[in-house]
Amino acid sequence: MQSPPARQIHTARRGVLGKGREMSPFVLSQLLAAVGAVFGIVSFQLRERRNVLLCLTVLSCLNASHFLVLGRTTPAILLLLTATQFVTALLSRHWCFVVFYLAAAAVAIGLSYQGLPSWLAFAAFCCGTIGSFQHSDRVLRQCFCAGNIFWIVHNIIVGSPVAILIELAFLTSNLIGYWRLYGRAAPAATPAGSQGDSPDP
């Protein structure tokens, strides 16, 4: 049996090496989610609402890209809506925007429905939407905790291990931040007639 020509061997090796250098969509998606995690974890340790929403805007854009690479259009669309929603919430907290974004999310669900994951993503979006337009940082964090739980279940179903760990990290960071900012505060330390955060609408 004759051995294959040297040129064919070289071409085959070059093809294998070239293929090995390519990043798979799955790896790329997990890297995007990991970078977004940094912004998410930092955001929940910040006290000022504006800084929290700015970090979460970047996080939402990166997570949307992560789901697009995985071929999950519903969560990607909802996360892009979430990013615009956070920007809107920085400018206004009027409840008409809450109605608008919830309606837009319902349309997105109808156009890209993918079963149970779509409903879980929608539930998480609703929690984030209601929370981001709150005047109270305390209520904002409570709503985001609920949203984190829905995203964790969603990511388990769609099979994104890094996204699962990231949402667990977000939930943990949020709870730690909540306890650090509010849990240790004694009622007597708050001056009469004042509150730690703005009154709810």
One Martini backbone bead per residue (centre of mass of N, CA, C, O) as a GRO file, in nm:
protein
  201
    1MET     BB    1   0.095   0.036   0.024
    2GLN     BB    2   0.061   0.361  -0.037
    3SER     BB    3   0.154   0.655   0.058
    4PRO     BB    4   0.066   0.957   0.104
    5PRO     BB    5   0.121   1.244   0.004
    6ALA     BB    6   0.273   1.512   0.148
    7ARG     BB    7   0.064   1.728   0.066
    8GLN     BB    8  -0.184   1.588   0.195
    9ILE     BB    9  -0.078   1.583   0.483
   10HIS     BB   10  -0.041   1.891   0.515
   11THR     BB   11  -0.337   1.965   0.457
   12ALA     BB   12  -0.463   1.802   0.686
   13ARG     BB   13  -0.313   1.939   0.918
   14ARG     BB   14  -0.404   2.228   0.858
   15GLY     BB   15  -0.706   2.169   0.897
   16VAL     BB   16  -0.693   2.079   1.192
   17LEU     BB   17  -0.558   2.334   1.306
   18GLY     BB   18  -0.766   2.537   1.207
   19LYS     BB   19  -1.005   2.409   1.353
   20GLY     BB   20  -0.877   2.433   1.642
   21ARG     BB   21  -0.877   2.759   1.639
   22GLU     BB   22  -1.169   2.755   1.653
   23MET     BB   23  -1.452   2.890   1.796
   24SER     BB   24  -1.709   2.783   1.943
   25PRO     BB   25  -2.025   2.884   2.008
   26PHE     BB   26  -2.033   2.783   2.300
   27VAL     BB   27  -1.777   2.919   2.405
   28LEU     BB   28  -1.857   3.206   2.330
   29SER     BB   29  -2.114   3.219   2.504
   30GLN     BB   30  -1.965   3.173   2.779
   31LEU     BB   31  -1.783   3.424   2.762
   32LEU     BB   32  -2.006   3.635   2.753
   33ALA     BB   33  -2.131   3.553   3.024
   34ALA     BB   34  -1.876   3.599   3.199
   35VAL     BB   35  -1.844   3.902   3.147
   36GLY     BB   36  -2.127   3.978   3.249
   37ALA     BB   37  -2.085   3.884   3.544
   38VAL     BB   38  -1.916   4.116   3.646
   39PHE     BB   39  -2.140   4.331   3.626
   40GLY     BB   40  -2.351   4.186   3.803
   41ILE     BB   41  -2.192   4.158   4.070
   42VAL     BB   42  -2.123   4.459   4.106
   43SER     BB   43  -2.408   4.592   4.101
   44PHE     BB   44  -2.509   4.463   4.391
   45GLN     BB   45  -2.280   4.652   4.552
   46LEU     BB   46  -2.442   4.898   4.483
   47ARG     BB   47  -2.631   5.176   4.585
   48GLU     BB   48  -2.676   5.326   4.332
   49ARG     BB   49  -2.913   5.301   4.097
   50ARG     BB   50  -2.765   5.403   3.842
   51ASN     BB   51  -2.523   5.201   3.858
   52VAL     BB   52  -2.686   4.945   3.849
   53LEU     BB   53  -2.821   4.996   3.565
   54LEU     BB   54  -2.563   5.021   3.398
   55CYS     BB   55  -2.452   4.736   3.451
   56LEU     BB   56  -2.716   4.588   3.351
   57THR     BB   57  -2.699   4.680   3.060
   58VAL     BB   58  -2.440   4.533   2.985
   59LEU     BB   59  -2.533   4.254   3.071
   60SER     BB   60  -2.775   4.228   2.873
   61CYS     BB   61  -2.610   4.244   2.610
   62LEU     BB   62  -2.429   3.996   2.664
   63ASN     BB   63  -2.660   3.789   2.712
   64ALA     BB   64  -2.791   3.820   2.438
   65SER     BB   65  -2.547   3.719   2.278
   66HIS     BB   66  -2.534   3.442   2.413
   67PHE     BB   67  -2.820   3.343   2.307
   68LEU     BB   68  -2.774   3.386   2.004
   69VAL     BB   69  -2.544   3.178   1.978
   70LEU     BB   70  -2.750   2.943   2.089
   71GLY     BB   71  -3.044   3.006   1.945
   72ARG     BB   72  -3.202   3.201   2.160
   73THR     BB   73  -3.438   3.436   2.094
   74THR     BB   74  -3.617   3.511   2.331
   75PRO     BB   75  -3.402   3.598   2.548
   76ALA     BB   76  -3.258   3.798   2.362
   77ILE     BB   77  -3.492   3.995   2.320
   78LEU     BB   78  -3.551   4.048   2.622
   79LEU     BB   79  -3.262   4.160   2.689
   80LEU     BB   80  -3.274   4.399   2.494
   81LEU     BB   81  -3.519   4.522   2.629
   82THR     BB   82  -3.384   4.551   2.904
   83ALA     BB   83  -3.168   4.754   2.822
   84THR     BB   84  -3.370   4.979   2.735
   85GLN     BB   85  -3.517   4.987   3.007
   86PHE     BB   86  -3.282   5.087   3.182
   87VAL     BB   87  -3.245   5.352   3.033
   88THR     BB   88  -3.530   5.455   3.083
   89ALA     BB   89  -3.515   5.438   3.402
   90LEU     BB   90  -3.302   5.671   3.420
   91LEU     BB   91  -3.518   5.895   3.311
   92SER     BB   92  -3.781   5.715   3.396
   93ARG     BB   93  -4.070   5.599   3.632
   94HIS     BB   94  -4.306   5.550   3.464
   95TRP     BB   95  -4.573   5.320   3.426
   96CYS     BB   96  -4.603   5.326   3.113
   97PHE     BB   97  -4.336   5.167   3.062
   98VAL     BB   98  -4.417   4.902   3.184
   99VAL     BB   99  -4.647   4.842   2.990
  100PHE     BB  100  -4.482   4.854   2.731
  101TYR     BB  101  -4.271   4.626   2.799
  102LEU     BB  102  -4.474   4.399   2.850
  103ALA     BB  103  -4.600   4.409   2.569
  104ALA     BB  104  -4.339   4.360   2.409
  105ALA     BB  105  -4.281   4.083   2.538
  106ALA     BB  106  -4.540   3.941   2.440
  107VAL     BB  107  -4.471   3.968   2.142
  108ALA     BB  108  -4.200   3.816   2.154
  109ILE     BB  109  -4.322   3.550   2.240
  110GLY     BB  110  -4.507   3.510   1.987
  111LEU     BB  111  -4.255   3.520   1.772
  112SER     BB  112  -4.050   3.314   1.976
  113TYR     BB  113  -4.168   3.047   2.057
  114GLN     BB  114  -4.017   2.776   2.301
  115GLY     BB  115  -4.184   2.727   2.538
  116LEU     BB  116  -4.101   2.721   2.863
  117PRO     BB  117  -3.855   2.915   2.837
  118SER     BB  118  -4.028   3.159   2.751
  119TRP     BB  119  -4.188   3.189   3.018
  120LEU     BB  120  -3.943   3.226   3.204
  121ALA     BB  121  -3.832   3.476   3.063
  122PHE     BB  122  -4.087   3.646   3.106
  123ALA     BB  123  -4.089   3.640   3.414
  124ALA     BB  124  -3.811   3.770   3.449
  125PHE     BB  125  -3.881   4.030   3.297
  126CYS     BB  126  -4.107   4.128   3.482
  127CYS     BB  127  -3.936   4.160   3.734
  128GLY     BB  128  -3.731   4.362   3.612
  129THR     BB  129  -3.932   4.579   3.525
  130ILE     BB  130  -4.060   4.645   3.796
  131GLY     BB  131  -3.789   4.703   3.946
  132SER     BB  132  -3.655   4.936   3.761
  133PHE     BB  133  -3.922   5.141   3.835
  134GLN     BB  134  -3.837   5.182   4.113
  135HIS     BB  135  -3.765   5.393   4.386
  136SER     BB  136  -3.677   5.143   4.541
  137ASP     BB  137  -3.398   4.958   4.605
  138ARG     BB  138  -3.521   4.729   4.768
  139VAL     BB  139  -3.736   4.639   4.558
  140LEU     BB  140  -3.549   4.595   4.323
  141ARG     BB  141  -3.395   4.355   4.456
  142GLN     BB  142  -3.640   4.169   4.496
  143CYS     BB  143  -3.715   4.142   4.197
  144PHE     BB  144  -3.435   4.030   4.103
  145CYS     BB  145  -3.445   3.772   4.264
  146ALA     BB  146  -3.684   3.650   4.114
  147GLY     BB  147  -3.552   3.665   3.832
  148ASN     BB  148  -3.311   3.478   3.893
  149ILE     BB  149  -3.475   3.221   3.938
  150PHE     BB  150  -3.595   3.202   3.653
  151TRP     BB  151  -3.318   3.194   3.503
  152ILE     BB  152  -3.211   2.936   3.627
  153VAL     BB  153  -3.428   2.748   3.515
  154HIS     BB  154  -3.388   2.823   3.220
  155ASN     BB  155  -3.078   2.738   3.200
  156ILE     BB  156  -3.125   2.443   3.263
  157ILE     BB  157  -3.302   2.377   3.015
  158VAL     BB  158  -3.095   2.497   2.785
  159GLY     BB  159  -2.789   2.434   2.869
  160SER     BB  160  -2.617   2.671   3.057
  161PRO     BB  161  -2.375   2.652   3.285
  162VAL     BB  162  -2.264   2.941   3.314
  163ALA     BB  163  -2.541   3.081   3.349
  164ILE     BB  164  -2.613   2.938   3.609
  165LEU     BB  165  -2.372   3.038   3.780
  166ILE     BB  166  -2.427   3.339   3.736
  167GLU     BB  167  -2.711   3.354   3.862
  168LEU     BB  168  -2.614   3.253   4.135
  169ALA     BB  169  -2.419   3.490   4.178
  170PHE     BB  170  -2.631   3.711   4.164
  171LEU     BB  171  -2.806   3.617   4.396
  172THR     BB  172  -2.585   3.626   4.608
  173SER     BB  173  -2.502   3.923   4.569
  174ASN     BB  174  -2.780   4.043   4.628
  175LEU     BB  175  -2.810   3.932   4.917
  176ILE     BB  176  -2.555   4.060   5.028
  177GLY     BB  177  -2.624   4.352   4.956
  178TYR     BB  178  -2.888   4.364   5.113
  179TRP     BB  179  -2.766   4.301   5.390
  180ARG     BB  180  -2.548   4.528   5.393
  181LEU     BB  181  -2.763   4.773   5.347
  182TYR     BB  182  -3.025   4.651   5.539
  183GLY     BB  183  -2.991   4.413   5.751
  184ARG     BB  184  -2.790   4.583   5.962
  185ALA     BB  185  -2.997   4.796   6.006
  186ALA     BB  186  -3.108   4.984   6.248
  187PRO     BB  187  -3.392   5.148   6.331
  188ALA     BB  188  -3.254   5.364   6.528
  189ALA     BB  189  -3.050   5.482   6.297
  190THR     BB  190  -3.306   5.612   6.186
  191PRO     BB  191  -3.431   5.890   6.131
  192ALA     BB  192  -3.688   6.073   6.182
  193GLY     BB  193  -3.870   6.087   5.876
  194SER     BB  194  -3.678   5.870   5.745
  195GLN     BB  195  -3.526   5.687   5.468
  196GLY     BB  196  -3.316   5.472   5.291
  197ASP     BB  197  -3.538   5.513   5.069
  198SER     BB  198  -3.751   5.568   4.847
  199PRO     BB  199  -4.060   5.589   4.785
  200ASP     BB  200  -4.303   5.431   4.664
  201PRO     BB  201  -4.536   5.462   4.399
   0.00000   0.00000   0.00000
